[in-house]
Amino acid sequence: MGLRNVTADVALPSAARGAGTFTSGPVAAAGGAADVVLAVHCTAATGPPTLDASLEESADGSSWTAIPGSAITQLTAPGNRVAYAAVTKNYVRVTSTVAGTTPSATYRASVWIRPE
Protein backbone atom coordinates (compact mmCIF):
# COMPACT_ATOMS: atom_id res chain seq x y z
CA MET A 1 0.00 0.00 0.00
CA GLY A 2 1.38 3.42 -0.96
CA LEU A 3 1.36 6.60 1.05
CA ARG A 4 -1.61 8.96 0.76
CA ASN A 5 -1.41 12.69 0.23
CA VAL A 6 -1.87 14.77 3.36
CA THR A 7 -3.23 18.33 3.50
CA ALA A 8 -1.34 20.57 5.90
CA ASP A 9 -1.22 24.24 6.79
CA VAL A 10 0.07 26.66 9.40
CA ALA A 11 -3.19 27.66 11.09
CA LEU A 12 -1.67 30.26 13.43
CA PRO A 13 1.69 31.66 12.22
CA SER A 14 4.53 32.18 14.67
CA ALA A 15 3.95 35.35 16.69
CA ALA A 16 4.26 36.64 20.24
CA ARG A 17 0.80 36.68 21.80
CA GLY A 18 -0.32 38.13 25.12
CA ALA A 19 -3.36 37.16 27.16
CA GLY A 20 -6.36 36.27 25.03
CA THR A 21 -7.98 33.76 22.74
CA PHE A 22 -6.65 33.33 19.20
CA THR A 23 -8.54 31.40 16.53
CA SER A 24 -7.53 30.52 12.99
CA GLY A 25 -9.79 30.65 10.01
CA PRO A 26 -10.92 27.35 8.53
CA VAL A 27 -7.73 25.43 7.71
CA ALA A 28 -9.25 23.13 5.10
CA ALA A 29 -12.50 21.56 4.10
CA ALA A 30 -11.83 18.35 5.98
CA GLY A 31 -14.88 16.61 4.50
CA GLY A 32 -13.63 13.04 4.18
CA ALA A 33 -10.86 13.33 6.73
CA ALA A 34 -10.03 10.32 8.84
CA ASP A 35 -7.33 11.84 11.05
CA VAL A 36 -6.37 15.36 12.04
CA VAL A 37 -3.15 16.20 13.88
CA LEU A 38 -2.56 19.51 15.69
CA ALA A 39 1.08 20.49 16.33
CA VAL A 40 1.98 23.48 18.52
CA HIS A 41 5.56 24.78 18.65
CA CYS A 42 6.29 27.37 21.38
CA THR A 43 9.68 29.09 21.11
CA ALA A 44 9.44 31.68 23.91
CA ALA A 45 7.37 32.17 27.05
CA THR A 46 7.45 34.89 29.71
CA GLY A 47 5.10 35.83 32.49
CA PRO A 48 4.93 32.79 32.88
CA PRO A 49 2.03 31.98 30.57
CA THR A 50 -0.28 29.05 30.17
CA LEU A 51 -0.92 28.06 26.57
CA ASP A 52 -3.84 25.83 25.63
CA ALA A 53 -4.81 24.83 22.08
CA SER A 54 -7.36 22.50 20.53
CA LEU A 55 -9.32 21.83 17.37
CA GLU A 56 -12.87 22.82 16.50
CA GLU A 57 -15.06 21.59 13.64
CA SER A 58 -17.99 23.01 11.71
CA ALA A 59 -20.48 21.77 9.15
CA ASP A 60 -20.93 25.24 7.59
CA GLY A 61 -17.73 27.18 8.42
CA SER A 62 -19.52 29.58 10.78
CA SER A 63 -20.85 27.59 13.77
CA TRP A 64 -18.00 25.81 15.60
CA THR A 65 -17.85 23.06 18.24
CA ALA A 66 -14.90 21.57 20.09
CA ILE A 67 -13.57 18.21 18.87
CA PRO A 68 -13.42 15.94 21.94
CA GLY A 69 -9.90 14.82 22.83
CA SER A 70 -8.17 17.29 20.50
CA ALA A 71 -6.56 19.50 23.17
CA ILE A 72 -2.80 19.59 23.64
CA THR A 73 -1.26 19.16 27.07
CA GLN A 74 -0.91 22.70 28.42
CA LEU A 75 2.38 24.50 27.76
CA THR A 76 3.91 26.76 30.44
CA ALA A 77 7.38 27.07 28.86
CA PRO A 78 8.90 26.69 25.38
CA GLY A 79 8.28 23.25 23.92
CA ASN A 80 6.19 21.19 21.53
CA ARG A 81 2.84 19.47 21.82
CA VAL A 82 0.86 17.24 19.47
CA ALA A 83 -2.78 16.18 19.64
CA TYR A 84 -4.82 13.85 17.43
CA ALA A 85 -8.54 13.88 16.63
CA ALA A 86 -11.13 12.29 14.39
CA VAL A 87 -13.19 14.76 12.36
CA THR A 88 -16.89 14.34 11.62
CA LYS A 89 -17.73 17.70 9.96
CA ASN A 90 -16.57 19.61 6.87
CA TYR A 91 -14.29 22.31 8.35
CA VAL A 92 -11.50 22.41 10.94
CA ARG A 93 -9.83 25.29 12.79
CA VAL A 94 -7.47 25.87 15.72
CA THR A 95 -8.36 27.79 18.84
CA SER A 96 -5.75 28.74 21.44
CA THR A 97 -5.71 30.66 24.71
CA VAL A 98 -2.82 32.41 26.44
CA ALA A 99 -3.40 33.24 30.12
CA GLY A 100 -1.44 34.27 33.21
CA THR A 101 -0.14 37.45 34.83
CA THR A 102 1.34 39.59 32.01
CA PRO A 103 1.90 36.49 29.86
CA SER A 104 3.56 36.28 26.48
CA ALA A 105 3.98 33.17 24.38
CA THR A 106 5.57 32.96 20.93
CA TYR A 107 4.11 29.98 19.12
CA ARG A 108 2.67 28.59 15.91
CA ALA A 109 0.00 25.95 15.37
CA SER A 110 -0.10 23.64 12.37
CA VAL A 111 -2.71 21.13 11.23
CA TRP A 112 -2.29 17.95 9.15
CA ILE A 113 -5.38 16.30 7.65
CA ARG A 114 -5.27 12.74 6.29
CA PRO A 115 -8.22 11.89 4.05
CA GLU A 116 -10.26 8.68 4.32
PyMOL commands that set and color helices and strands:
alter all, ss='L'
color gray80, all
select strands_A, chain A and resi 7-17+20-23+28-29+33-46+50-58+65-66+79-85+91-99+104-115
alter strands_A, ss='S'
color yellow, strands_A
deselect
rebuild
show_as cartoon
